[in-house]
Amino acid sequence: MQFQRELLNNYFIMGSQNTSQDPIKVLRAAITGGITCFQFREKGKGAKTGIERLNLGLNLRKLCREHRIPFIVNDDIELALKLDADGIHVGQGDIPVNELRQQIPPHYMIGLSTSTVGESLEAERLKVDYIGVGPIHATATKEDALQPIGLKGLQEIRQHTQLPIVAIGGITVADVSQVIAHGADGVAVISEISQSENPEKTAKQIRDNIRKPK
């Protein structure tokens, strides 16, 4: 799948550990609501392993393929290859991008988490497809989350790089317009959709707020 900046607009991240509902139903609802990209992040407390994780990934990937939604795998090359993913997302402490490129197909999208101008400039030098910038706000989803950089930090990174940016970290429906106004091409959320009583409605609200930045 050819990477386009617009694919980052409404970026949903989820593993089974992020929802009390059936993750397949949650993803289906989120797709109906207008998400533009999906990242499978099955890690942390309560996450599935082995064949259960693989089977869940296959079902989620099948759903994404049916709706032409990019399917990204978080930090697991072996799993990404088994699932025939569209790309992989890594953090600063994961496998270096140059090593990653040697192990994945050339068409894979590569996303890299950054939280500083320096990391973002290095990501640009490495020619990744996009950067995940944050955390914007404090978040309880990731146990090893960094200190929030806020909208000011996001804006500073935007001023120093032309790379596509998806902002992440504690972002809510109400924040979306401001996040876009401060330089992000899109927003990435986990619990805002995965723990919503109505994932379709929440995804639609995010989509609508992206279209009307303040």
N, C-alpha and C positions, 0 to 999 in steps of 0.2 A: 504494500500500500504506500502510495506516494505521500510524503509528509507535507502538510500544509499548516500554516500558522493557525488557521481557524479551527483545526482539530482540537486545540487546547482550550477552546472557549469554556466548555462545561465538562470538566474532567473529573470523573468519578473513580474513587479508589475503594476497594473493599476486599475483605476476606470473610470467611464464615464467622470468625471471632468478633467481627464488628457489628453483627446484627443478631437479634433474637428471632428474626423471621427466616424463611427459606431464602438463602442468598440468590438463588436463581429467579425467584419471584421478585425480589427486590431489584435485581438488575433489569429484568424485563420491564418493570414499572418505570425505572429510571430512564431506560431507552425511550419508552413511550413519552416520557416527560421532556425529552430533548437533550440528553447528554451527548457529547461529541467524541468522547474517548473514555476507555475503561482500563484501569490498572488492577490486575489481580495481585493482591498483597496478602498472602496467607502465611502470616508469621506472628509470633508473640503468644501470650498466654491463651490457651484454648484452641489454638490453630490446628487444623487437620495436618496429618503427615502421611507419607507413603502413598499407597494406592488411593486412599480417600481424598487426599489433596489433588492427586492427578485426575481422578474422575470428576471432581468438582470443577477443576480447571478446564477440562474438556467440555463440560456442559456449558460453562460460562463463555468459553471461546466460541462454541457453536452458536450461541445466542448472538454474540457480537458479529459473527460472520453473516448471519442471516440479515442483519440490519446495517451492515457495512460500517460498524463501529470499530476503530482501531483497538486491538487487544494487546496491552502491554503487561509484561511480567516484572515484578519487583525483585531485583537482585538475586536471580537464580538462573544461571545460563542453562543448566541441564533441563530444568523445568520448562524454560522458554522454548527450547528446541523440541522437547517432547510435545508441547502444546501447539507447535507451529505458530508461535506468536508473531505479532507485527513489530515488536520492539521490546526493549528492556530498559528499566530505569534503575540507576545505581546512585548510592550516596557517596560522600567524600571518603568514608572508611571502607568502601567495598572495592571490588576489583578495579584497577586503573583502566581508564577508557581505552588506552592503546592496547592493553592486553585483551580487553573485552572484544575489541574489533577483530582480533585474530581468531576468536572462537565462535563468532556468530555470522550468519549470512550477511552479505553486503547491503541487502535491502532493509535490514532491521533499523528501525528508529532507535536512537539512543537519547535518553533523558538523564540529566545529572542534577542532583540536589546541590544548591549553593545558598550561602547565607551572607556572603560578603562580596564586595566589589572585586577583590583579588581572586576569589574562587570563580567568579563569573567571567573575569577576563581570561583565566586559564581555560575555562570551559569553551570560550570562544576560540582560543588557540587550538583546542582539541577538536573543534568543528563538530560538537554534538548537535543534535537536531533542536533541542530545547533545554531550558533549565527550569527546575522547580525551585522557586525562591521562597524562603521562609525560615522558620515559622513567622507568619505575620502576627498572630496572637498566640497566647499560651494554649497548649492543647494537651489533653489527657490521653489521646489516642496512641501516641508514640511514647514509650517509656523512656527513651533516650533523647527526647526532644531538646533542642537548643534553646537559648534565651530568645524571646521574640524580637524580631527586628523592626516590627511596626510598619506602618505605611511609609514613614520617612526612609527606612532602610530599603524598602522596595523601590521607592522613587530614585534613590541614589544609585542603585544597581541599574535601573532603567536608563539613567543618564550616561552610563559607561559602557553599555553593550547594546548591540542590535539583535542579539539572539532572541528568539521567541521565549516569552516568560509565562509560566503558569504559577500563580501564587498559591501557597498552601499554609495551613496552620490555623485552626480555630475560626475559619471563615464561615459566616452565617449568611443566610439569604439577605439580611439587612445590610451586610458589609459589601456585597458584590459590586455595587455601582462605584463606591469609593475605591475599591481595590483596582478596578479597571481604570478609573480616572488617574490613579497614581502610577500607571505604566504597565500593568499586567495585560497580557493578551487573553488570559482566561483564569479561571479559579479552579483549584482542585479541592474537593471535599471528601471526607470519609463519613463521619458520624452524622453530619447534617442531612444526608440522604439515607444512609444505612440504618439509622435509628429513628427515622421519621415514621410517624404513623401512616403517612401517605407519601411514599417516595416519589410517585409520579408527580404529584402536586408540587413537592419541594423542588424537584429537578426542573419543572416548568417555571417556577418562580425565579430560580437562578438564571435560567435561559433568558427570561424576560428582562431581568435586571442587568444582564450583560449588554443587552441591546440599547439600554437607556442610561449610560453612565452620567453621573452628576458632575 
